[in-house]
Each structure stands twice: as C-alpha cells, then as structure tokens.
Amino acid sequence: MEVATIEAARDAFLSKADGETCAVRYFKVGDRHNDHVALVRINHRWFPTNTWRRNDATGLWDKTAFPEPLPPPPPPAAAIGFLLNQSANANSVIPSLCKVGFNVLHAIDGVAGFTFSGAGLVIDAELGLVVCDRNTVVGAMRSKLYYLPTSGDNRAAAA
C-alpha cells in the first residue's frame, strides 16, 4: 500500500492489529535515490500513536490521539497433551504443566535476548496465574507473554 500523506500513513498503521508485522519501504533524506525496506512490528499497547501540529497562534504543538486500533486476533485453539506416566503422582501434576513464552520489548538491565520460553505450573486457571522461573520471564516490560496449556480446556491464552 502506498501512502502519500500523513493521514494515509495513519490509516495504514491503524489497519494493522497489535503485534502484526508489515514491510515499510522508505528513503533517507540524504540518500533519496536508494530506498530501504524494514520489517516493522506494530505495537499499539506500549506506544500510543498521536499526531502533532504546530499551533501558530500559541506557538505550541497540539496533540491529536489516533482512534483505537484493531484488537489483536484471538489465539488459535489447539489440542495439546502429554503422554500419561505410570506414577499416579506425576499424572496428577501433568494437567497443570504448560509452556510459557516471553517476548522482551526492550533489552535493558542486562537482558541477553528478546525471546524466552520455558515450563510453567498453572496455579489458578480462572485467574490465569502461572508460576515459572526467572530465566523464562526475565522482567516486567514485555511485548507478549503467553502460555500454552498441556491439557484441560485446550485453549491457548495470551496476556
């Protein structure tokens, strides 16, 4: 989609749901004969988008907030399960195991990567409480946190 105005760029941006990616072709002002392409991940959650226009009467910049973006698509339902064990104790814990995934928004505080995953234990399915180690969820600032249940309701949940 080609955009020629700020309004067209705004509409193109708002047509993408949070977490979607899109290719952007651009050129640098000092090198306008060579275009560049970058893959951009849309992030409406951490970075609300506004437009700013200079008000010549006041000398200040007036802000106009973008309308609400499209909601992200729901995660696909999936049937996931483990093979049962000979131990009754292990079989009682298996339905509470899940896979936890964590995507870092900004690598700060010595974080070594951007994507982490590990095992979790569902403590309260109604509230979505899952316990995992600190090497899986490495901080509070994230772009996506999800868990995939191993059995039970068979739905993937995202936070």
C-alpha positions in Angstrom: 0.0 0.0 0.0 1.5 3.3 -1.0 1.0 6.3 1.3 1.4 9.9 0.1 0.1 11.8 3.1 0.3 11.6 6.9 -3.4 10.7 7.0 -2.9 7.8 4.6 0.1 6.6 6.8 -2.2 6.9 9.9 -4.9 4.8 8.2 -2.4 2.2 7.1 -1.0 2.0 10.6 -4.4 1.6 12.2 -5.4 -1.1 9.7 -2.9 -3.4 11.4 -3.7 -5.1 14.7 -1.3 -5.0 17.7 1.6 -7.5 17.1 1.2 -7.7 13.3 4.2 -7.1 11.1 4.4 -5.2 7.9 7.1 -4.2 5.5 7.9 -0.5 5.2 9.8 0.9 2.2 11.4 4.3 2.8 14.3 6.5 1.8 16.7 8.6 3.8 16.7 12.4 3.2 20.4 12.5 2.4 20.2 9.4 0.2 16.8 9.7 -1.6 17.8 7.7 -4.7 18.3 4.5 -2.7 15.2 3.0 -1.0 15.3 0.8 2.1 12.9 -1.9 3.4 12.4 -2.7 7.0 10.1 -5.1 8.8 8.1 -3.3 11.5 6.2 -5.0 14.3 3.1 -2.9 15.2 2.9 -2.1 18.9 -0.2 -0.1 19.9 -0.1 -1.2 23.5 3.2 0.4 24.7 3.4 3.2 22.1 0.1 5.0 21.7 0.2 7.0 18.4 -0.6 10.7 18.1 -0.2 13.4 15.5 1.2 16.8 16.5 0.5 20.1 14.6 2.1 23.4 15.4 -0.4 26.0 16.6 0.8 29.3 15.2 -1.4 31.3 17.5 0.0 29.8 20.7 3.4 28.7 19.4 2.7 25.3 20.9 2.2 21.8 19.4 -1.4 20.5 19.6 -1.8 16.7 20.0 -4.4 14.6 18.3 -4.7 11.0 19.5 -5.2 8.2 17.0 -8.5 6.3 17.3 -8.5 2.9 18.9 -6.6 0.3 16.8 -8.0 -3.0 15.8 -7.9 -5.7 18.5 -5.4 -8.5 18.1 -6.8 -11.7 16.6 -7.6 -14.4 19.2 -5.0 -17.1 19.6 -5.9 -20.3 17.7 -7.4 -23.2 19.7 -5.2 -26.2 19.9 -5.5 -29.7 21.5 -2.3 -30.2 23.4 -1.5 -33.1 25.8 1.2 -35.2 27.4 1.5 -39.0 27.5 0.5 -40.3 30.9 3.1 -41.7 33.3 3.0 -44.8 35.4 3.1 -42.7 38.5 -0.2 -41.5 39.9 1.6 -38.5 41.4 3.1 -37.4 38.1 -0.3 -37.9 36.4 -1.9 -35.6 38.9 0.6 -32.8 38.1 0.7 -33.2 34.3 -2.6 -31.4 33.6 -1.2 -28.3 35.3 2.0 -28.1 33.2 2.2 -25.5 30.4 4.7 -23.8 28.1 5.4 -20.2 28.9 6.7 -17.8 26.2 8.0 -14.3 26.9 9.0 -11.6 24.3 11.1 -8.7 25.6 10.0 -5.2 24.5 13.4 -3.5 25.1 16.6 -5.3 26.1 17.5 -3.4 29.3 19.1 -4.3 32.6 21.5 -6.8 31.0 18.8 -9.0 29.3 20.7 -11.3 26.9 17.9 -11.9 24.3 14.5 -11.0 23.1 12.6 -14.3 23.2 12.4 -16.8 26.1 10.4 -19.9 26.7 10.2 -22.5 29.5 7.9 -24.7 31.6 5.2 -23.3 33.9 2.9 -24.6 36.5 -0.7 -23.4 36.4 -1.7 -22.3 40.0 -5.1 -20.8 39.2 -6.6 -21.3 35.7 -9.5 -18.9 36.4 -7.2 -16.0 37.2 -4.5 -17.1 34.7 -1.8 -17.5 37.4 1.2 -19.5 36.2 4.5 -19.9 38.1 7.8 -20.2 36.2 11.4 -19.5 36.7 13.1 -16.1 36.3 15.0 -17.2 33.3 11.7 -17.6 31.4 10.1 -14.3 32.4 13.1 -12.0 32.7 11.3 -8.7 33.5 8.1 -6.8 33.7 8.4 -4.9 30.4 7.2 -7.2 27.7 5.5 -7.1 24.3 3.9 -10.6 24.7 3.5 -13.2 27.4 1.7 -16.4 26.6 1.2 -19.8 27.9 0.0 -23.0 26.2 -1.9 -25.4 28.4 -0.9 -29.0 28.1 -4.4 -30.4 28.7 -7.7 -29.3 30.2 -9.5 -26.5 28.3 -7.2 -26.9 25.3 -7.1 -23.2 24.6 -4.0 -21.0 24.3 -4.2 -17.9 26.4 -2.3 -14.6 25.9 -1.7 -11.8 28.3 
